[in-house]
């Protein structure tokens, strides 16, 4: 049995607390802004900020859902807990492979994909200490490089100027 080991528990704890705190943003804003915005008729600005907070919640929770995992390999199955508590099991034969990448902060990561080419998890080198050994134990192949959304936009712009 190979277990993925967390390098720094403080980072994980901070990200979990930040995720749960983000759920309270619209409520805190609504309580504080009601007198100043709604009573003065600034409904559009009020809706704008509520939508901005909801988008922030979605981005933070989605990012932490794929990046904060407990994982181990048991009986030819990958057993992992997304967001540390949502348990999933996938047979190793159903893992298509992994993609390397570097995020916008310069941290390396590896994303695992299932046989339907859907991302399972993103494992960051700065969070996990035994990542290379864990990926080797999965016996999956390297299927390419993954770009962040910002890197993808840069590649598209670069391609636009090189093809003309």
C-alpha positions as CSV (number, residue, x, y, z in Angstrom):
1,X,0.0,0.0,0.0
2,X,1.4,3.4,-1.1
3,X,0.1,6.5,0.6
4,X,0.4,10.1,-0.7
5,X,2.0,12.1,2.1
6,X,1.3,15.7,2.8
7,X,4.4,17.8,3.2
8,X,3.0,20.8,5.0
9,X,-0.3,20.5,7.0
10,X,-0.4,24.2,7.6
11,X,-1.0,24.9,3.8
12,X,-3.8,22.3,3.8
13,X,-5.4,23.7,7.0
14,X,-5.2,27.3,5.7
15,X,-6.8,26.3,2.3
16,X,-9.7,24.4,4.0
17,X,-10.4,27.3,6.4
18,X,-10.3,29.7,3.5
19,X,-12.7,27.6,1.5
20,X,-15.2,27.4,4.3
21,X,-14.8,31.1,5.1
22,X,-15.6,32.0,1.5
23,X,-19.1,30.6,1.9
24,X,-19.8,33.4,4.4
25,X,-18.7,36.3,2.1
26,X,-22.2,36.9,0.5
27,X,-23.9,36.9,3.9
28,X,-21.3,39.3,5.5
29,X,-21.5,41.6,2.5
30,X,-25.3,41.6,2.5
31,X,-25.5,42.4,6.2
32,X,-23.0,45.3,5.8
33,X,-24.1,46.6,2.5
34,X,-27.8,46.6,3.0
35,X,-28.1,50.0,4.6
36,X,-25.6,51.6,2.2
37,X,-26.5,50.1,-1.1
38,X,-30.1,48.8,-1.1
39,X,-31.5,51.7,0.7
40,X,-29.9,54.1,-1.8
41,X,-31.1,52.1,-4.8
42,X,-27.8,50.7,-5.9
43,X,-29.3,47.3,-6.9
44,X,-27.0,46.7,-9.9
45,X,-23.9,47.1,-7.8
46,X,-25.3,45.0,-5.1
47,X,-26.0,42.2,-7.6
48,X,-22.6,42.6,-9.2
49,X,-20.8,42.1,-5.8
50,X,-23.0,39.1,-4.9
51,X,-22.2,37.5,-8.2
52,X,-18.6,38.2,-7.7
53,X,-18.6,36.5,-4.4
54,X,-20.5,33.5,-5.7
55,X,-17.9,33.2,-8.5
56,X,-15.1,33.4,-5.9
57,X,-16.7,30.6,-3.9
58,X,-17.0,28.4,-7.0
59,X,-13.4,28.9,-8.0
60,X,-12.0,28.4,-4.5
61,X,-14.1,25.3,-3.8
62,X,-13.4,23.7,-7.3
63,X,-9.7,24.3,-7.0
64,X,-9.5,22.8,-3.5
65,X,-11.8,19.9,-4.5
66,X,-9.2,18.7,-7.0
67,X,-6.1,19.7,-5.1
68,X,-6.6,18.7,-1.5
69,X,-6.8,15.0,-1.4
70,X,-5.8,12.0,0.8
71,X,-4.9,9.2,-1.4
72,X,-3.5,5.7,-1.3
73,X,-3.2,2.6,-3.5
74,X,-5.0,-0.5,-2.1
75,X,-5.6,-3.8,-4.0
76,X,-5.1,-2.3,-7.5
77,X,-7.4,0.5,-6.7
78,X,-6.8,4.2,-6.2
79,X,-8.7,5.3,-3.1
80,X,-8.8,9.0,-2.6
81,X,-10.8,11.6,-0.7
82,X,-11.4,14.8,-2.7
83,X,-11.5,17.9,-0.5
84,X,-10.3,15.6,2.3
85,X,-13.7,13.9,2.9
86,X,-15.4,12.9,-0.3
87,X,-14.3,9.3,-0.8
88,X,-13.9,7.9,-4.3
89,X,-12.4,4.6,-5.6
90,X,-11.1,4.0,-9.1
91,X,-9.3,0.9,-10.4
92,X,-5.8,1.5,-11.5
93,X,-6.6,0.1,-15.0
94,X,-9.1,2.9,-15.4
95,X,-6.5,5.6,-15.1
96,X,-5.5,6.9,-18.5
97,X,-2.4,8.7,-17.4
98,X,-1.0,11.9,-16.0
99,X,0.0,15.3,-17.3
100,X,2.8,17.5,-16.0
101,X,2.3,21.2,-15.6
102,X,3.6,24.4,-13.9
103,X,1.0,26.7,-12.3
104,X,1.1,30.5,-12.4
105,X,3.1,30.6,-9.2
106,X,5.9,28.4,-10.6
107,X,4.9,25.2,-8.7
108,X,5.0,21.9,-10.5
109,X,1.9,19.7,-10.5
110,X,0.7,16.4,-11.9
111,X,-2.9,15.9,-13.0
112,X,-4.3,12.4,-13.2
113,X,-6.9,11.5,-15.8
114,X,-9.3,8.6,-16.0
115,X,-10.0,6.5,-19.1
116,X,-12.7,9.0,-20.2
117,X,-10.0,11.8,-20.3
118,X,-11.6,13.5,-17.3
119,X,-9.4,15.0,-14.6
120,X,-9.4,13.1,-11.4
121,X,-7.1,15.1,-9.2
122,X,-4.3,17.6,-9.4
123,X,-1.3,16.8,-7.2
124,X,1.1,19.7,-6.4
125,X,4.7,19.2,-5.6
126,X,4.7,21.9,-2.9
127,X,1.9,20.1,-1.0
128,X,2.9,16.4,-1.2
129,X,6.3,15.0,-0.3
130,X,6.4,11.6,-2.1
131,X,4.7,12.6,-5.4
132,X,7.2,10.9,-7.8
133,X,7.0,7.6,-5.9
134,X,3.2,7.8,-5.8
135,X,2.9,8.4,-9.5
136,X,5.3,5.5,-10.2
137,X,3.2,3.2,-8.1
138,X,0.2,4.0,-10.2
139,X,1.9,2.5,-13.2
140,X,0.3,5.0,-15.6
141,X,1.9,6.7,-18.6
142,X,2.7,10.4,-19.3
143,X,0.0,11.7,-21.7
144,X,1.2,15.3,-22.1
145,X,1.5,18.6,-20.6
146,X,-1.2,20.6,-19.0
147,X,-1.5,24.4,-19.3
148,X,-3.2,26.7,-16.8
149,X,-5.9,28.9,-18.3
150,X,-3.5,31.9,-18.4
151,X,-0.8,29.8,-20.1
152,X,-3.4,28.6,-22.6
153,X,-4.4,32.1,-23.5
154,X,-0.7,33.0,-24.0
155,X,-0.2,30.0,-26.2
156,X,-3.2,31.0,-28.3
157,X,-2.0,34.6,-28.7
158,X,1.5,33.3,-29.6
159,X,0.0,30.9,-32.2
160,X,-2.1,33.8,-33.6
161,X,1.1,35.9,-34.3
162,X,3.2,33.0,-35.5
163,X,0.7,31.8,-38.1
164,X,0.4,35.2,-39.9
